[in-house]
Amino acid sequence: MQRISMKIENDSEKSDLCSISNELRDTFYSNSKKGNVFHVLLNSNGLLLQRETAGSRKDHLVNICDIIGGRCVWIQKSSGFGAAGTCGSCTPSITEKQKIRDEHEDAYLYVFAYMLKKNLRKAIRRERTVITLRFRSFDSHEDNMREAEKWYKTLKSYRNNHLLMCCLKGTDSIENTLKTEKKRLLVLLNPKSGSGKARELFNHQVVPILNEAEVAYDLHVTKHSQYASDFVRQKNLSIWSGIVAIGGDGLFHEILNGILKRNDWNHVVKNVALGIVPCGSGNGLARSIAHCFQEPYEPKPILGAALSLVGGQSALMDVVEIELKNKIAYSFLSIGWGLISDIDIESERLRPLGYQRFTIWTLHRLLNLRTYRGRISYLPKNHTSEHQNTPEIITKSSLQHSMSCNTFPPPYDSRKQSISNVGSSEFEDVISLETVANQSFRSRCNSLLSSGSRVSTYYSIADSIYHSISGNSDCCESDMHDTENPADYQCSRLGQLEENTLPALRDPLPNSWLVEDGEFVMVHAVYQTHLGSDCYFSPNSKLNDGTIYLVMIRGGISRSQLFNFLVNMSSGTHLPNKNSEYIRVERVVAFRLEPRENSGILTVDGERMECGSLQARIFPGTVNVMVPNKVAFKDC
């Protein structure tokens, strides 16, 4: 890691605690290239590095939205040994203090950023960047450390201000938002997700980011199916600002249903954001969020999701309420019946083969193609008034205090310049690019400190602790009671406005609903762009558009047509531009599925349900989901 050393005077008259309206400026030089002078400016836009060489000047901006945190470190150097410490983390004895005064000590500020970079194939990806500022103008450790702390506290103030500016209008107050930011994250981890490496991925790829951003968290490992659902349904969630699923879409499905079974669900969904780190087999939601906000996903799918946990931004996401014969369920991704559900569930017997199981079972199902008789009734989405016929979940008055961030300040003019400079070699002696995939966990932890230091300790948040799953948890239980009566759910859960009520599943449908009857190869209702990491199933879907895309494939389609449909799902070119004889795509706000003789496999968010009649309707903008930290984004 390269260092920048301070060369000229400091303004000692400046206050140690700088307000967010002030900026810091100083001059540094590089040890690696003598004669190179850097003017470093810290303001609300980020960290601006200005290099002067041979009468010319080149600028490089590290945008504030790419910076997740910083750390003050002092490094004591002596002839006999080296020692290191972090700001406020150690208290030397009187003898040690005297020894420190007799030795020259430097103070360091490490700035952690995850910046966009173009590789050789011009693909955009994020790379971890550590900027090291070395303060050594003063003879005492205390003075050098005070200057480093001033820069650290100013950086933290600018970052907090950036997060506040990104909050939706209508937040209660700045004080209330800051109070929310200080809360912890509840992390629920499914150790059996995907290939069973969720715990390892969390420790190696997520925990370092949480520590760099100084985000406290409580980790709970699930023990069995529906554990996460019961946990969030029964506990007092007010002590957490967000709930994070470390696993696949199935774990997120459990969390969502557990929250919406609470009596105080309306309060929870407005004040607690939901996040997901993709460690499962499908990872449709994580891929959809990354796609919607143009966040690089491959080859590091966990990186972007982990940054969303510390970015402080959220967006509203639709939820679909599903009325089944004996219960109500809630969905965020899809409802499937027929071919795709058959492949998903039946291929479980080939799980040891990994993702290849889907390919193998797809070929098997094509050779042994099945059709199912049933009836699909649906209420089309009104194109002239986007939400006129959409069942509303929350009134306008109850949405005004949402934590979602749909309004953002205009992007900074130097954003494009910042991205283009990341891939250049102009500042490689200033910014050390570190690829996590090529480092061990121990080497990544030790990279925070100077290579000359013999004692290297990764900075950990003192109050980020692991909670074992036990009955004596310090989380207070809520006054929840479980019920499986659909009538109770209609009254106490999502609710409905009188003018938008829908008939119950057992009641006849009005004439405004359209009906498709006959034999079907599959019916799939989707409301996110991706069903899996490489399944771009619904290109027109948005997180919050109040639309269900109902895809129906009738019996009689040729195997070659069906094969092309399945192959092109990875690129999003499988859906026809207009409805054909066998493939239909309808934009709807509600639908009813009635399989004949209850045949076929029925899935909700990839989880198998008892096959039978169901009725689904969409509720726009129901929950807040954590999203990438962007300067501005649209159409989500």
ROKOLBA-190666 format. One line per field, with one value per residue (C-alpha): x, y, z; residue in three letters. Coordinates in nm, 3 decimals. Layout:
east c(X_...)
north c(Y_...)
up c(Z_...)
residuo c(ALA_...)
//
This chain:
east c(0.000_0.146_0.145_0.107_0.307_0.224_0.481_0.373_0.196_-0.131_-0.391_-0.391_-0.655_-0.924_-1.159_-1.115_-1.482_-1.560_-1.918_-2.049_-2.044_-1.662_-1.400_-1.046_-0.751_-0.384_-0.076_0.090_0.372_0.428_0.712_0.717_0.767_0.980_0.880_0.515_0.296_-0.070_-0.328_-0.600_-0.945_-1.217_-1.565_-1.924_-1.843_-1.579_-1.201_-1.037_-0.672_-0.486_-0.142_0.109_0.386_0.601_0.373_0.056_-0.223_-0.439_-0.747_-0.902_-1.227_-1.322_-1.696_-1.859_-2.115_-1.832_-1.672_-1.808_-1.587_-1.245_-1.015_-0.761_-0.448_-0.129_0.191_0.475_0.819_1.128_1.451_1.348_0.989_0.681_0.338_0.007_-0.328_-0.656_-0.815_-0.935_-0.865_-0.568_-0.453_-0.074_0.064_0.249_0.584_0.475_0.345_0.684_0.851_0.610_0.699_1.067_1.000_0.866_0.519_0.298_-0.081_-0.261_-0.607_-0.732_-1.026_-1.218_-1.392_-1.540_-1.500_-1.615_-1.341_-1.320_-1.131_-0.951_-1.280_-1.427_-1.669_-1.759_-1.689_-1.622_-1.283_-1.183_-0.969_-0.776_-0.642_-0.374_-0.300_0.005_0.018_0.367_0.403_0.402_0.659_0.407_0.173_-0.114_-0.094_-0.058_-0.345_-0.561_-0.516_-0.599_-0.907_-1.023_-1.014_-1.184_-1.468_-1.518_-1.531_-1.787_-1.997_-1.998_-2.097_-2.381_-2.498_-2.497_-2.717_-2.957_-2.984_-3.079_-3.374_-3.725_-3.908_-4.134_-3.884_-3.982_-3.669_-3.292_-3.260_-3.493_-3.303_-2.969_-3.120_-3.227_-2.879_-2.727_-2.940_-2.806_-2.875_-3.044_-2.865_-3.037_-2.814_-2.921_-2.613_-2.764_-2.837_-2.702_-2.390_-2.383_-2.114_-2.328_-2.148_-1.806_-1.911_-2.057_-1.741_-1.501_-1.687_-1.957_-1.812_-1.506_-1.736_-1.960_-1.652_-1.505_-1.837_-1.866_-2.208_-2.312_-2.506_-2.656_-2.610_-2.860_-2.817_-3.138_-3.185_-3.473_-3.733_-3.958_-3.721_-3.665_-4.039_-4.110_-3.818_-3.924_-4.288_-4.224_-3.938_-3.932_-3.793_-3.768_-3.406_-3.298_-3.297_-3.279_-3.317_-3.072_-3.113_-2.783_-2.903_-3.138_-3.485_-3.640_-3.496_-3.617_-3.960_-3.968_-3.870_-4.130_-4.412_-4.309_-4.324_-4.660_-4.809_-4.742_-5.017_-4.786_-4.673_-4.761_-4.523_-4.246_-4.248_-4.221_-3.932_-3.730_-3.560_-3.503_-3.179_-3.047_-2.698_-2.710_-2.581_-2.855_-2.918_-3.141_-3.078_-3.347_-3.417_-3.052_-2.993_-3.306_-3.200_-2.853_-3.001_-3.251_-2.982_-2.714_-2.487_-2.221_-2.324_-2.075_-1.814_-1.867_-2.240_-2.195_-1.994_-2.271_-2.525_-2.292_-2.238_-2.615_-2.625_-2.402_-2.516_-2.820_-3.050_-3.369_-3.644_-4.006_-4.087_-4.421_-4.563_-4.817_-5.076_-5.176_-5.498_-5.476_-5.735_-5.628_-5.395_-5.263_-4.904_-4.699_-4.462_-4.196_-4.066_-4.295_-4.574_-4.525_-4.726_-4.609_-4.280_-4.045_-4.177_-4.140_-3.775_-3.703_-3.851_-3.791_-3.422_-3.364_-3.268_-2.966_-2.858_-2.502_-2.446_-2.490_-2.644_-2.605_-2.904_-3.137_-2.989_-3.009_-3.367_-3.474_-3.368_-3.545_-3.871_-3.854_-3.827_-4.109_-4.325_-4.636_-4.942_-5.195_-5.560_-5.675_-5.831_-5.654_-5.866_-5.698_-5.768_-5.566_-5.366_-5.525_-5.282_-5.436_-5.432_-5.145_-5.282_-5.652_-5.743_-5.452_-5.544_-5.382_-5.199_-5.124_-5.298_-5.106_-5.103_-4.931_-4.666_-4.547_-4.304_-4.148_-3.773_-3.746_-3.524_-3.686_-3.572_-3.205_-2.989_-2.859_-2.547_-2.209_-2.059_-1.730_-1.888_-1.798_-1.447_-1.411_-1.515_-1.287_-0.985_-1.021_-0.887_-0.589_-0.239_-0.218_-0.294_-0.179_0.089_-0.183_-0.467_-0.391_-0.646_-0.701_-0.897_-1.064_-1.089_-0.707_-0.644_-0.689_-0.910_-0.610_-0.417_-0.724_-0.757_-0.389_-0.400_-0.543_-0.205_0.138_0.355_0.626_0.412_0.472_0.144_-0.156_-0.510_-0.826_-1.054_-1.376_-1.687_-1.704_-2.079_-2.112_-2.171_-2.292_-2.618_-2.665_-3.018_-3.154_-3.457_-3.277_-3.219_-3.225_-3.479_-3.818_-4.106_-4.392_-4.759_-4.803_-5.053_-5.050_-5.357_-5.425_-5.775_-5.787_-6.067_-5.846_-5.568_-5.798_-5.894_-5.567_-5.279_-5.253_-5.610_-5.792_-5.977_-6.349_-6.346_-6.075_-6.198_-6.165_-6.390_-6.272_-6.123_-6.446_-6.665_-6.744_-6.544_-6.690_-6.725_-6.430_-6.191_-6.059_-6.045_-5.808_-5.914_-5.761_-5.429_-5.112_-4.746_-4.680_-4.812_-4.564_-4.647_-4.342_-4.284_-3.904_-3.668_-3.479_-3.591_-3.228_-2.878_-2.881_-3.256_-3.361_-3.727_-3.916_-3.710_-3.985_-4.043_-3.956_-3.932_-4.231_-4.455_-4.769_-4.759_-4.767_-4.640_-4.846_-4.675_-4.890_-4.772_-5.050_-5.036_-4.955_-4.633_-4.351_-4.050_-3.819_-4.018_-4.015_-3.642_-3.573_-3.792_-3.594_-3.253_-3.327_-3.439_-3.077_-3.074_-3.434_-3.521_-3.757_-4.083_-4.257_-4.306_-4.677_-4.889_-4.871_-5.091_-4.906_-4.727_-4.915_-4.785_-5.036_-4.982_-5.224_-5.292_-5.468_-5.530_-5.688_-5.540_-5.763_-5.577_-5.801_-5.773_-5.503_-5.236_-4.886_-4.630_-4.708_-4.426_-4.416_-4.077_-3.925_-4.083_-4.325_-4.686_-4.979_-5.125_-5.474_-5.669_-5.517_-5.588_-5.315_-5.316_-5.035_-4.983_-4.748_-4.464_-4.529_-4.181_-3.847_-3.551_-3.187_-3.043_-2.702_-2.580_-2.613_-2.604_-2.924_-3.137_-3.466_-3.745_-3.726)
north c(0.000_0.334_0.632_1.007_1.208_1.558_1.815_2.166_2.355_2.269_2.520_2.466_2.731_2.516_2.339_1.965_1.912_2.061_2.114_1.967_2.311_2.339_2.174_2.062_2.122_2.031_1.944_1.603_1.433_1.073_0.862_0.646_0.928_1.212_1.558_1.474_1.712_1.644_1.896_1.702_1.857_1.703_1.845_1.734_1.586_1.355_1.342_1.536_1.455_1.711_1.612_1.870_1.747_1.949_2.248_2.048_1.938_1.629_1.575_1.260_1.256_0.979_1.039_1.060_0.797_0.548_0.609_0.383_0.487_0.572_0.490_0.689_0.491_0.586_0.396_0.415_0.349_0.267_0.086_-0.221_-0.289_-0.162_-0.102_0.004_0.121_0.271_0.600_0.586_0.214_0.212_0.413_0.412_0.418_0.721_0.556_0.472_0.827_0.967_0.726_0.829_1.194_1.111_0.934_1.060_0.918_0.942_0.943_0.783_0.825_0.533_0.608_0.303_0.336_0.091_0.252_0.163_0.043_-0.080_-0.402_-0.495_-0.594_-0.253_-0.418_-0.210_-0.358_-0.235_-0.258_-0.191_0.121_0.234_0.590_0.647_0.997_1.021_1.311_1.391_1.767_1.781_1.637_1.483_1.196_1.390_1.675_1.447_1.234_1.538_1.645_1.299_1.285_1.619_1.482_1.160_1.339_1.574_1.281_1.110_1.429_1.464_1.100_1.133_1.449_1.268_0.993_1.250_1.428_1.098_1.040_1.077_1.401_1.352_1.194_1.292_1.497_1.496_1.402_1.105_0.992_1.012_0.815_0.548_0.534_0.449_0.137_-0.205_-0.445_-0.777_-1.039_-1.374_-1.636_-1.967_-2.192_-2.437_-2.184_-2.264_-2.477_-2.441_-2.170_-1.880_-1.855_-1.853_-1.595_-1.371_-1.381_-1.329_-1.083_-0.906_-0.862_-0.662_-0.414_-0.378_-0.310_-0.058_0.129_0.095_-0.067_-0.269_-0.590_-0.889_-1.223_-1.506_-1.838_-2.017_-2.371_-2.501_-2.409_-2.117_-2.019_-1.673_-1.623_-1.705_-1.494_-1.168_-1.232_-1.264_-1.026_-0.655_-0.517_-0.155_-0.207_-0.267_-0.032_-0.313_-0.689_-0.867_-1.214_-1.395_-1.670_-1.713_-1.595_-1.857_-1.693_-1.349_-1.503_-1.627_-1.285_-1.102_-1.335_-1.321_-0.940_-0.923_-1.163_-0.913_-0.695_-0.393_-0.481_-0.134_0.033_-0.220_-0.192_0.188_0.191_-0.123_-0.177_-0.529_-0.639_-0.953_-1.087_-1.352_-1.684_-1.910_-2.104_-1.859_-1.511_-1.352_-1.055_-0.957_-0.977_-0.769_-0.494_-0.479_-0.464_-0.193_0.035_-0.056_-0.197_-0.443_-0.796_-1.034_-1.149_-1.033_-1.062_-1.034_-0.710_-0.484_-0.634_-0.586_-0.222_-0.176_-0.274_0.020_0.271_0.390_0.404_0.210_0.195_0.084_-0.262_-0.419_-0.718_-0.966_-1.106_-1.465_-1.617_-1.994_-2.243_-2.241_-1.944_-1.613_-1.584_-1.291_-1.290_-1.055_-1.246_-1.485_-1.743_-2.044_-2.342_-2.591_-2.631_-2.388_-2.490_-2.856_-2.799_-2.599_-2.844_-3.180_-3.102_-3.088_-3.456_-3.341_-3.066_-3.209_-3.116_-2.747_-2.514_-2.776_-2.957_-2.704_-2.766_-3.142_-3.139_-2.889_-3.136_-3.414_-3.216_-3.118_-3.482_-3.571_-3.264_-3.235_-3.014_-2.918_-2.826_-2.516_-2.172_-1.835_-1.529_-1.188_-0.818_-0.621_-0.319_0.010_0.176_0.522_0.544_0.340_0.261_0.316_-0.051_-0.152_-0.259_-0.006_-0.128_0.194_0.530_0.844_0.966_0.652_0.673_1.021_0.896_0.624_0.576_0.498_0.715_0.805_1.169_1.251_1.557_1.610_1.412_1.576_1.702_1.524_1.182_1.069_1.201_1.009_0.683_0.730_0.805_0.496_0.268_0.490_0.470_0.837_0.782_0.426_0.547_0.725_0.473_0.109_-0.112_-0.436_-0.730_-0.923_-1.239_-1.258_-1.209_-1.434_-1.317_-1.264_-1.058_-0.843_-0.774_-0.686_-0.449_-0.175_-0.111_-0.022_-0.301_-0.180_-0.258_-0.592_-0.589_-0.583_-0.602_-0.572_-0.300_-0.451_-0.282_-0.346_-0.382_-0.605_-0.934_-1.278_-1.387_-1.760_-1.877_-1.935_-1.860_-1.600_-1.355_-0.992_-0.917_-0.852_-1.058_-0.879_-0.931_-1.140_-1.416_-1.646_-1.705_-1.885_-1.752_-1.566_-1.342_-1.225_-1.141_-0.936_-0.725_-0.693_-0.736_-0.547_-0.414_-0.282_0.030_-0.018_0.100_-0.152_-0.463_-0.795_-1.096_-1.374_-1.686_-1.880_-1.606_-1.558_-1.301_-0.985_-0.953_-0.713_-1.005_-1.184_-1.565_-1.815_-2.179_-2.501_-2.685_-2.505_-2.597_-2.332_-2.018_-1.785_-1.454_-1.233_-0.886_-0.863_-0.859_-1.177_-1.516_-1.612_-1.476_-1.563_-1.573_-1.234_-1.329_-0.996_-0.710_-0.449_-0.510_-0.250_-0.275_-0.046_-0.032_-0.208_-0.460_-0.838_-0.979_-1.290_-1.528_-1.814_-2.089_-2.304_-2.669_-2.745_-2.542_-2.727_-2.848_-2.636_-2.320_-2.411_-2.484_-2.140_-1.983_-2.147_-2.079_-1.710_-1.650_-1.571_-1.271_-1.155_-1.213_-1.506_-1.309_-1.225_-0.863_-0.936_-1.225_-1.534_-1.840_-2.023_-1.755_-1.470_-1.195_-0.980_-0.688_-0.742_-0.626_-0.942_-1.294_-1.622_-1.963_-2.271_-2.595_-2.883_-3.178_-2.981_-3.125_-2.984_-2.816_-2.474_-2.246_-1.905_-1.731_-2.069_-2.239_-2.525_-2.477_-2.716_-2.717_-2.577_-2.266_-1.932_-1.564_-1.300_-0.921_-0.671_-0.397_-0.125_0.005_-0.212_-0.263_-0.084_-0.277_-0.176_-0.062_0.049_0.392_0.605_0.978_0.950_0.677_0.663_0.429_0.194)
up c(0.000_-0.103_0.133_0.093_0.346_0.462_0.362_0.455_0.728_0.898_0.998_1.373_1.426_1.266_1.502_1.552_1.480_1.140_1.038_0.718_0.555_0.586_0.372_0.445_0.218_0.255_0.055_0.054_-0.133_-0.233_-0.095_-0.406_-0.656_-0.528_-0.640_-0.695_-0.496_-0.422_-0.316_-0.133_-0.089_0.126_0.071_0.022_-0.321_-0.182_-0.179_-0.463_-0.540_-0.751_-0.877_-0.993_-1.224_-1.465_-1.452_-1.525_-1.294_-1.305_-1.091_-0.952_-0.754_-0.513_-0.497_-0.156_-0.255_-0.317_0.024_0.298_0.589_0.727_1.013_1.217_1.302_1.484_1.419_1.670_1.529_1.729_1.665_1.858_1.764_1.589_1.733_1.597_1.728_1.618_1.712_2.071_2.098_2.337_2.638_2.697_3.050_3.187_3.112_2.757_2.705_2.798_2.560_2.286_2.332_2.283_1.954_1.625_1.559_1.253_1.229_0.938_0.792_0.587_0.357_0.233_-0.102_-0.351_-0.689_-1.037_-1.266_-1.625_-1.687_-2.006_-2.166_-2.069_-1.831_-1.527_-1.185_-0.833_-0.670_-0.311_-0.284_0.023_0.026_0.290_0.420_0.647_0.894_1.031_1.045_1.425_1.663_1.899_1.844_1.998_1.746_1.445_1.569_1.629_1.268_1.138_1.359_1.223_0.869_0.980_1.159_0.868_0.625_0.847_0.863_0.484_0.442_0.696_0.523_0.188_0.335_0.478_0.143_-0.016_0.213_0.080_0.157_0.453_0.690_1.043_1.111_1.071_1.438_1.392_1.083_1.264_1.551_1.302_1.147_1.485_1.517_1.443_1.158_1.222_1.013_0.957_0.796_0.646_0.664_0.413_0.139_-0.206_-0.177_0.202_0.214_0.336_0.671_0.506_0.247_0.515_0.729_0.440_0.217_0.419_0.768_0.649_0.472_0.778_0.990_0.749_0.751_1.132_1.105_1.409_1.357_1.538_1.365_1.411_1.232_1.138_1.264_1.057_0.798_0.896_1.175_1.026_0.980_1.344_1.462_1.294_1.379_1.753_1.830_1.902_1.575_1.690_1.802_1.442_1.144_0.889_0.847_0.619_0.467_0.409_0.180_-0.110_-0.209_0.019_0.331_0.219_0.156_0.516_0.653_0.443_0.546_0.910_0.911_0.735_0.990_1.269_1.409_1.373_1.020_0.888_1.133_1.067_0.687_0.713_0.959_0.886_0.549_0.416_0.253_0.089_0.024_-0.253_-0.118_-0.254_-0.573_-0.759_-0.613_-0.827_-0.599_-0.549_-0.925_-0.994_-0.752_-0.904_-1.255_-1.165_-1.020_-1.275_-1.007_-1.134_-1.035_-1.188_-1.107_-0.744_-0.671_-0.296_-0.310_-0.442_-0.203_0.094_-0.001_-0.008_0.359_0.456_0.193_0.387_0.082_0.026_-0.234_-0.228_-0.362_-0.458_-0.273_-0.407_-0.169_-0.249_-0.121_-0.107_0.012_0.377_0.419_0.293_0.167_0.040_-0.253_-0.390_-0.693_-0.880_-0.883_-1.106_-1.227_-1.486_-1.671_-1.491_-1.148_-1.245_-1.341_-1.028_-0.778_-0.947_-1.009_-0.633_-0.654_-0.859_-0.616_-0.577_-0.943_-0.865_-1.119_-1.392_-1.244_-1.409_-1.754_-1.718_-1.593_-1.860_-2.128_-1.943_-1.922_-2.289_-2.387_-2.149_-2.195_-1.982_-2.012_-1.747_-1.774_-1.594_-1.608_-1.575_-1.501_-1.477_-1.431_-1.689_-1.581_-1.691_-1.931_-1.902_-1.522_-1.389_-1.044_-1.095_-1.071_-0.850_-0.497_-0.264_0.039_0.224_0.214_0.116_0.473_0.592_0.320_0.405_0.670_0.454_0.476_0.106_-0.109_-0.440_-0.454_-0.487_-0.547_-0.902_-0.989_-0.945_-1.270_-1.216_-1.185_-1.537_-1.494_-1.172_-1.335_-1.633_-1.413_-1.199_-1.466_-1.552_-1.408_-1.321_-0.954_-0.895_-0.652_-0.454_-0.460_-0.398_-0.575_-0.390_-0.531_-0.251_-0.459_-0.483_-0.110_0.187_0.467_0.694_0.438_0.378_0.751_0.785_0.488_0.707_0.868_0.738_0.606_0.844_1.145_1.305_1.497_1.266_1.405_1.203_1.340_1.470_1.599_1.971_1.981_1.673_1.846_1.753_1.913_1.943_1.891_2.237_2.447_2.657_2.372_2.475_2.201_2.350_2.220_2.052_2.126_1.812_1.758_1.458_1.251_0.930_0.872_0.538_0.665_0.951_0.709_0.490_0.791_0.981_0.739_0.411_0.421_0.119_0.015_-0.039_-0.398_-0.489_-0.312_-0.490_-0.455_-0.227_-0.382_-0.336_-0.490_-0.863_-1.057_-1.217_-1.593_-1.613_-1.569_-1.880_-1.891_-2.056_-2.038_-2.173_-2.160_-2.051_-2.055_-1.792_-1.629_-1.460_-1.294_-1.228_-1.083_-1.080_-1.376_-1.285_-1.159_-1.101_-1.148_-1.520_-1.587_-1.728_-1.736_-1.728_-1.879_-1.828_-1.458_-1.195_-0.819_-0.771_-1.078_-0.949_-1.234_-1.257_-1.587_-1.651_-1.898_-2.033_-2.269_-2.412_-2.501_-2.865_-2.877_-3.052_-2.860_-3.075_-2.991_-2.628_-2.637_-2.787_-2.520_-2.240_-2.393_-2.455_-2.096_-2.006_-2.240_-2.195_-2.562_-2.503_-2.485_-2.815_-2.920_-2.946_-2.826_-3.044_-3.070_-2.794_-2.588_-2.424_-2.195_-2.008_-1.770_-1.483_-1.128_-1.012_-1.138_-1.035_-1.117_-1.105_-1.192_-1.290_-1.048_-0.861_-1.090_-1.140_-0.915_-0.771_-0.649_-0.482_-0.487_-0.573_-0.270_-0.329_-0.221_-0.211_-0.561_-0.582_-0.669_-0.577_-0.625_-0.632_-0.632_-0.624_-0.365_-0.492_-0.276_0.027_0.176_0.173_0.033_0.065_-0.268_-0.399_-0.292_-0.605_-0.663_-0.866_-1.013_-1.200_-1.308_-1.012)
residuo c(MET_GLN_ARG_ILE_SER_MET_LYS_ILE_GLU_ASN_ASP_SER_GLU_LYS_SER_ASP_LEU_CYS_SER_ILE_SER_ASN_GLU_LEU_ARG_ASP_THR_PHE_TYR_SER_ASN_SER_LYS_LYS_GLY_ASN_VAL_PHE_HIS_VAL_LEU_LEU_ASN_SER_ASN_GLY_LEU_LEU_LEU_GLN_ARG_GLU_THR_ALA_GLY_SER_ARG_LYS_ASP_HIS_LEU_VAL_ASN_ILE_CYS_ASP_ILE_ILE_GLY_GLY_ARG_CYS_VAL_TRP_ILE_GLN_LYS_SER_SER_GLY_PHE_GLY_ALA_ALA_GLY_THR_CYS_GLY_SER_CYS_THR_PRO_SER_ILE_THR_GLU_LYS_GLN_LYS_ILE_ARG_ASP_GLU_HIS_GLU_ASP_ALA_TYR_LEU_TYR_VAL_PHE_ALA_TYR_MET_LEU_LYS_LYS_ASN_LEU_ARG_LYS_ALA_ILE_ARG_ARG_GLU_ARG_THR_VAL_ILE_THR_LEU_ARG_PHE_ARG_SER_PHE_ASP_SER_HIS_GLU_ASP_ASN_MET_ARG_GLU_ALA_GLU_LYS_TRP_TYR_LYS_THR_LEU_LYS_SER_TYR_ARG_ASN_ASN_HIS_LEU_LEU_MET_CYS_CYS_LEU_LYS_GLY_THR_ASP_SER_ILE_GLU_ASN_THR_LEU_LYS_THR_GLU_LYS_LYS_ARG_LEU_LEU_VAL_LEU_LEU_ASN_PRO_LYS_SER_GLY_SER_GLY_LYS_ALA_ARG_GLU_LEU_PHE_ASN_HIS_GLN_VAL_VAL_PRO_ILE_LEU_ASN_GLU_ALA_GLU_VAL_ALA_TYR_ASP_LEU_HIS_VAL_THR_LYS_HIS_SER_GLN_TYR_ALA_SER_ASP_PHE_VAL_ARG_GLN_LYS_ASN_LEU_SER_ILE_TRP_SER_GLY_ILE_VAL_ALA_ILE_GLY_GLY_ASP_GLY_LEU_PHE_HIS_GLU_ILE_LEU_ASN_GLY_ILE_LEU_LYS_ARG_ASN_ASP_TRP_ASN_HIS_VAL_VAL_LYS_ASN_VAL_ALA_LEU_GLY_ILE_VAL_PRO_CYS_GLY_SER_GLY_ASN_GLY_LEU_ALA_ARG_SER_ILE_ALA_HIS_CYS_PHE_GLN_GLU_PRO_TYR_GLU_PRO_LYS_PRO_ILE_LEU_GLY_ALA_ALA_LEU_SER_LEU_VAL_GLY_GLY_GLN_SER_ALA_LEU_MET_ASP_VAL_VAL_GLU_ILE_GLU_LEU_LYS_ASN_LYS_ILE_ALA_TYR_SER_PHE_LEU_SER_ILE_GLY_TRP_GLY_LEU_ILE_SER_ASP_ILE_ASP_ILE_GLU_SER_GLU_ARG_LEU_ARG_PRO_LEU_GLY_TYR_GLN_ARG_PHE_THR_ILE_TRP_THR_LEU_HIS_ARG_LEU_LEU_ASN_LEU_ARG_THR_TYR_ARG_GLY_ARG_ILE_SER_TYR_LEU_PRO_LYS_ASN_HIS_THR_SER_GLU_HIS_GLN_ASN_THR_PRO_GLU_ILE_ILE_THR_LYS_SER_SER_LEU_GLN_HIS_SER_MET_SER_CYS_ASN_THR_PHE_PRO_PRO_PRO_TYR_ASP_SER_ARG_LYS_GLN_SER_ILE_SER_ASN_VAL_GLY_SER_SER_GLU_PHE_GLU_ASP_VAL_ILE_SER_LEU_GLU_THR_VAL_ALA_ASN_GLN_SER_PHE_ARG_SER_ARG_CYS_ASN_SER_LEU_LEU_SER_SER_GLY_SER_ARG_VAL_SER_THR_TYR_TYR_SER_ILE_ALA_ASP_SER_ILE_TYR_HIS_SER_ILE_SER_GLY_ASN_SER_ASP_CYS_CYS_GLU_SER_ASP_MET_HIS_ASP_THR_GLU_ASN_PRO_ALA_ASP_TYR_GLN_CYS_SER_ARG_LEU_GLY_GLN_LEU_GLU_GLU_ASN_THR_LEU_PRO_ALA_LEU_ARG_ASP_PRO_LEU_PRO_ASN_SER_TRP_LEU_VAL_GLU_ASP_GLY_GLU_PHE_VAL_MET_VAL_HIS_ALA_VAL_TYR_GLN_THR_HIS_LEU_GLY_SER_ASP_CYS_TYR_PHE_SER_PRO_ASN_SER_LYS_LEU_ASN_ASP_GLY_THR_ILE_TYR_LEU_VAL_MET_ILE_ARG_GLY_GLY_ILE_SER_ARG_SER_GLN_LEU_PHE_ASN_PHE_LEU_VAL_ASN_MET_SER_SER_GLY_THR_HIS_LEU_PRO_ASN_LYS_ASN_SER_GLU_TYR_ILE_ARG_VAL_GLU_ARG_VAL_VAL_ALA_PHE_ARG_LEU_GLU_PRO_ARG_GLU_ASN_SER_GLY_ILE_LEU_THR_VAL_ASP_GLY_GLU_ARG_MET_GLU_CYS_GLY_SER_LEU_GLN_ALA_ARG_ILE_PHE_PRO_GLY_THR_VAL_ASN_VAL_MET_VAL_PRO_ASN_LYS_VAL_ALA_PHE_LYS_ASP_CYS)
//
